[in-house]
Amino acid sequence: MFGYYLDLSWRSLRRNRALTALMVLAIALGIGVSMTTLTVLHVLSGNPLPGTSSTLYAPQLDPRDMGDYQPQGEPPDQVTWTDGMNLLQAKQADRQALMTGGSVAIQPAQSALDPFYQSARYTTADFFPMFRVPFKYGHAWGASEDAARAAVAVISSKLNDKLFGGLDSSGRMLRVEGHALRIIGVLGDWRPNPHFYDLNVKNYGSDEGIYLPLSTSQDLHLAHLGSAGCWGNGGADATPAAPCAWLQFWVQLPTPTQAAAYRQFLIHYSQEQKSLGRFQRPPNVRLRNLMQWLDHEHVVPGDVQLQTWLALGFLLVCLVNTVSLMLAKFLRRSAELGVRRALGASRRALFVQLLVESGVIGLAGGVGGLLLAYLGLWLVRRQPADYASLAQLDGAMLLLTFVLAVGASLLAGVLPAWRACHVSPGLQLKGN
């Protein structure tokens, strides 16, 4: 029976090609615009570490003085050097990483390459296993290299391709800011988006080329890159002695019980620091997991969210127009439907037949909408935004395109189909 309805739908759509084209175009425009913005929103609001994000937390403390104090106000997003080191040494989490961003000058050994600047990450050893960083060659450094302030480095696959032609560079030397560092590892394919562990440099599209121990970066006086929240007489210098919050700190806590215990530890630590005179404010801590952190930081740009709502509104307008076109088309076929009723077809059968026709229109509109979505995403990728290169249609959004198109057309066809099925067959037969 379904095949019969498909055949009737195809015949009907071919008889009224102009009206069919208008309905397909209306669906295609609404779907194309909606899927363009929904795909961008889907990419930007995605989980950068599925399966692990619920165990990763960003602790927050409030070491500031009483200037501009507000009870239970939001603590700084970053930590000071002193607090970061104290939390590391306390070892209250399964894994923990203290880090900051930087930019360093690379002096290639090859005479054909000029020196260039490369974004860097100064961090501690747990960074790699905690964030599930894959390796193509070699390995990460360990806690012993952190403690020894070892002159070692891990580089990205992209930088390895540029400097060593993609060969295994483990054990080779690399000159950074005039200092020789030994390469011990090359990363595999790893580029989490959003750039969740440090949103002070860039939210999306960040590509760090070199990683080295945080302690080593201090010994070599490598430049810090990113924001620093200072108070008192700290100025704006991101140095270990300054009263400035400029480091990112992350911990891994596998269970909710451990997370609750760590939050209590942060409160006790704040109380202890207040009794020592370092903290002036009452204990004020936060402990958000990765997805809560992204939501707190408003990582998804506000204009993307606004564009999504506008696109969905445009889809609604397209559906209203489609309803009007379908109503005109179905009511024009009242004589045909009346004959079918007189021959014994039930209203339910006619209703299903017209909905199948609506679904075929939606499927055709989905194909057109998909092409328009590809065009829209191509235009997005040409924008200067840092997330532009991520605007790609994946399998889930491809499936959603057709589900949304067919679902929208079926919804638009309900009222016209119901109206057409309730036209009296006797009047239509008498009129003919």
TAWO-V39658 format. One record per pair of residues at least 4 apart in sequence whose C-alpha atoms are under 6 Angstrom apart, sorted by the first residue. I is the first residue (numbers start at 1). J is the second residue. Records with the same first field share a line. If there is no record, write none. Layout:
I = J, J
This chain:
5 = 353
9 = 357
13 = 20
17 = 21
21 = 25
23 = 322
24 = 28, 361, 365
26 = 318
27 = 365
28 = 32, 365, 366, 368, 369
30 = 315, 318
31 = 35, 369
32 = 369, 372, 373
33 = 311
34 = 38, 311, 312
35 = 39, 373
36 = 373, 376, 377
37 = 308
38 = 42
40 = 391
41 = 45
42 = 46
44 = 300
48 = 192, 193
49 = 53
53 = 290
54 = 289
55 = 252, 253, 254
56 = 251, 252, 289, 290
57 = 250, 251, 288, 289, 290
58 = 250, 287, 288
59 = 286, 287
60 = 285, 286
61 = 75, 285
62 = 75, 284
63 = 279
65 = 280
78 = 245, 246, 247, 248
79 = 84, 245, 246, 247
80 = 84, 244, 245
81 = 240
94 = 252
95 = 126, 251, 252
96 = 126, 250, 251
97 = 124, 126, 127, 249, 250
98 = 123, 124, 248, 249
99 = 122, 123, 247, 248
100 = 122, 247
101 = 120, 121, 225
102 = 119, 120, 223, 224, 225
103 = 118, 119, 120
104 = 117, 118
105 = 116, 117, 176, 177
106 = 115, 116, 117, 176
107 = 115, 175
119 = 208, 209
120 = 208, 209, 210, 211
121 = 211
122 = 211, 212, 213, 214
123 = 213, 214
124 = 213, 214
125 = 141, 142, 143
126 = 130
128 = 132, 133
134 = 187, 188
135 = 186, 187, 188
136 = 186, 187, 188
137 = 185, 186
138 = 170, 184, 185
139 = 185
140 = 185
145 = 149, 150
146 = 213
149 = 215, 216
151 = 181
152 = 181, 182, 183
153 = 183, 211, 212
154 = 183, 184, 185, 186, 210, 211
155 = 186, 209, 210
156 = 186, 187, 209
157 = 186, 187
159 = 209
160 = 164, 166
161 = 165, 166
170 = 183, 184, 185
171 = 182, 183, 184
172 = 182, 183
173 = 181, 182
174 = 180, 181
175 = 179, 180
193 = 204
194 = 203, 204
195 = 203, 204
199 = 203
200 = 226
201 = 226
204 = 386, 387
205 = 386
217 = 221, 222
228 = 245, 246
229 = 244, 245
230 = 234, 236, 243, 244
234 = 242, 243
253 = 258, 259
265 = 269
267 = 283
270 = 283
273 = 278, 279
274 = 278, 279, 280
288 = 292, 293
289 = 293
294 = 299
303 = 307
323 = 327, 412
326 = 330
327 = 331, 416
330 = 420
331 = 420
334 = 338
335 = 428
338 = 425, 428
340 = 345
341 = 345
347 = 421
351 = 417
354 = 417
358 = 409, 410, 413
359 = 406, 409, 410
362 = 366, 405, 406, 409
363 = 406
365 = 369
366 = 370, 402, 405
369 = 373
377 = 391
380 = 388
381 = 388, 389
393 = 397
400 = 404
402 = 406
403 = 407
404 = 408
413 = 417
